[in-house]
Amino acid sequence: MSQSKVIIENQDFNDLILKLKEHDERAWSQLNFVIKRIVLKWLSNKKLRPEHAYEIYSNTIAVLFEKFRELQFSSFSGLKSYVFSIAENKVKEFYRNDLRSKMQDRLDDVPELCYVLYMTEADGEVASEVVNKIHNLFNKLSKSEKDVMQLLYNEERTNKEASELLGINEGNLRIIKFRALQKLKEWYSHGN
């Protein structure tokens, strides 16, 4: 057992909590020293790259620091459990964001879709054929899909703005957008 961990577990835990709530630098350094090694080891067991593990740890400590004054802990193990629950949520958030970016990258591989979705001007007969084809495919989308695509790509609204205008939450908006892009990509590649 490390010396600092023994110090934290043996010292008056309530005194440590009070110092942490007062944002005492020494108390936070001591807590950080102990928690950092434990959490980073746990994150490395989850097969995360060191830079991702450190980023997740930093986000975890930031959340803990922000909410610490509102929290009550009766033991160091309770504090560790809370830190691990934050870290677990940050890991899930990391994997969700990583998956979203990979899915978006795959959808962005069709340059014609990006071209038409951003409504840039087309030159020549070939370009106008592509534009007409995409507009015809766009008309095959459901009303909700058309509304989402129109707001996001033609009016260049953010997900938050579009979801507020449509009266749906951002998660549903992202799903509708993803499915609409998948349909357009599939229809375009199969010549429908």
C-alpha positions in Angstrom: 0.0 0.0 0.0 1.4 3.4 -0.9 2.4 5.9 1.8 0.0 8.6 0.5 -2.9 6.1 0.5 -2.2 5.2 4.1 -2.1 8.9 5.0 -5.5 9.5 3.4 -7.1 6.4 5.0 -5.5 7.0 8.4 -6.1 10.7 8.7 -9.4 12.1 9.8 -11.5 11.6 6.7 -14.0 14.4 7.7 -11.1 16.8 8.0 -9.9 15.9 4.5 -13.4 16.3 3.1 -13.7 19.8 4.6 -10.3 20.8 3.1 -11.4 19.5 -0.3 -14.6 21.4 -0.1 -12.6 24.6 0.7 -10.5 23.8 -2.4 -7.4 23.4 -0.4 -4.6 22.8 -2.9 -2.6 20.5 -0.7 -5.6 18.3 0.0 -6.5 18.2 -3.8 -2.9 17.3 -4.7 -2.9 14.5 -2.1 -6.3 13.2 -3.4 -5.1 13.5 -7.0 -1.9 11.7 -6.3 -3.8 8.7 -4.9 -6.8 8.7 -7.2 -4.8 9.3 -10.4 -2.8 6.0 -10.2 -5.9 4.0 -9.3 -8.1 5.4 -12.0 -5.4 5.4 -14.7 -4.6 1.7 -14.0 -8.3 0.9 -14.2 -8.5 2.8 -17.5 -5.5 1.0 -18.9 -7.2 -2.3 -18.1 -10.0 -1.1 -20.4 -7.5 -1.1 -23.3 -7.5 2.6 -23.7 -4.5 4.4 -25.2 -2.6 6.4 -22.6 -3.5 9.8 -24.0 -7.2 8.8 -24.1 -7.0 7.4 -20.5 -5.4 10.6 -19.3 -8.1 12.7 -21.0 -10.8 10.7 -19.4 -9.1 10.9 -16.0 -8.8 14.7 -16.4 -12.5 15.0 -17.3 -13.4 12.8 -14.3 -11.5 15.0 -11.9 -13.0 18.1 -13.4 -16.5 16.7 -12.7 -15.5 15.7 -9.2 -14.0 19.1 -8.5 -17.1 20.9 -9.9 -19.6 18.9 -7.9 -17.6 18.2 -4.7 -19.2 20.8 -2.5 -22.6 19.2 -3.0 -21.5 15.7 -2.2 -21.3 13.8 1.1 -18.9 10.9 1.7 -18.5 8.8 4.8 -15.4 6.9 3.8 -12.6 7.0 1.3 -14.0 3.9 -0.4 -17.2 5.8 -1.0 -15.3 8.6 -2.6 -13.4 6.2 -4.8 -16.6 4.5 -5.9 -18.0 7.9 -6.9 -14.9 8.7 -8.9 -15.1 5.3 -10.6 -18.7 5.9 -11.5 -17.8 9.3 -13.1 -14.9 7.6 -15.0 -17.2 4.8 -16.2 -19.6 7.4 -17.6 -16.7 9.2 -19.3 -15.5 6.0 -20.9 -19.0 5.3 -22.3 -19.1 8.9 -23.5 -15.7 8.5 -25.2 -16.7 5.3 -27.0 -20.0 6.9 -28.1 -18.2 9.9 -29.5 -15.6 7.7 -31.2 -18.3 5.5 -32.8 -20.3 8.6 -34.0 -17.2 10.1 -35.7 -16.4 6.8 -37.4 -20.0 6.5 -38.7 -20.0 10.1 -39.9 -16.7 9.5 -41.7 -18.2 6.5 -43.5 -21.2 8.6 -44.6 -18.9 11.4 -45.8 -17.2 9.1 -48.2 -19.7 9.8 -51.0 -18.6 13.2 -52.4 -21.7 13.7 -54.5 -23.9 13.6 -51.4 -21.8 16.2 -49.6 -21.8 18.3 -52.8 -25.6 18.3 -53.1 -26.3 18.4 -49.4 -24.3 21.6 -49.0 -26.2 23.0 -52.0 -23.2 24.4 -53.9 -23.7 25.5 -57.4 -23.2 22.8 -60.1 -21.5 23.3 -63.5 -22.1 21.3 -66.6 -24.6 18.6 -67.7 -23.0 15.9 -65.5 -23.3 18.0 -62.4 -26.9 18.9 -63.1 -27.7 15.2 -63.6 -26.2 14.5 -60.2 -28.1 17.4 -58.7 -31.4 16.2 -60.2 -30.8 12.6 -59.1 -30.1 13.7 -55.5 -33.1 16.0 -55.5 -35.3 13.1 -56.7 -33.8 10.8 -54.0 -34.3 13.6 -51.4 -38.0 13.7 -52.3 -38.3 10.0 -51.5 -37.3 10.7 -47.8 -40.1 10.9 -45.2 -41.3 14.4 -44.1 -39.4 14.3 -40.8 -36.2 13.2 -42.6 -36.6 16.0 -45.2 -37.2 18.6 -42.5 -34.1 17.5 -40.6 -31.9 17.5 -43.7 -33.2 20.9 -44.9 -32.5 22.5 -41.5 -29.0 21.0 -41.1 -27.7 21.2 -44.6 -29.6 23.9 -46.5 -30.1 26.3 -43.6 -26.9 25.2 -41.9 -28.5 25.0 -38.5 -26.8 23.2 -35.6 -28.2 20.0 -34.2 -29.4 22.0 -31.1 -31.2 24.7 -33.2 -32.8 22.2 -35.5 -34.0 20.0 -32.7 -35.6 23.1 -31.0 -37.3 24.2 -34.2 -38.7 20.7 -34.8 -39.6 20.1 -31.2 -37.6 16.9 -30.8 -34.6 16.1 -28.7 -31.1 16.1 -30.2 -30.6 12.3 -29.9 -33.7 11.7 -32.1 -32.5 14.4 -34.5 -29.1 12.7 -34.9 -30.8 9.3 -35.5 -33.1 10.8 -38.2 -30.2 12.5 -39.8 -28.1 9.3 -39.8 -30.8 7.2 -41.2 -31.6 9.8 -43.9 -27.9 9.9 -45.0 -27.8 6.1 -45.0 -30.8 6.0 -47.3 -29.5 8.6 -49.6 -26.1 6.9 -49.8 -27.7 3.5 -50.5 -30.2 4.8 -53.1 -27.5 6.8 -54.8 -25.0 3.9 -55.0 -27.7 1.5 -56.3 -29.0 3.9 -58.8 -32.6 4.1 -57.4 
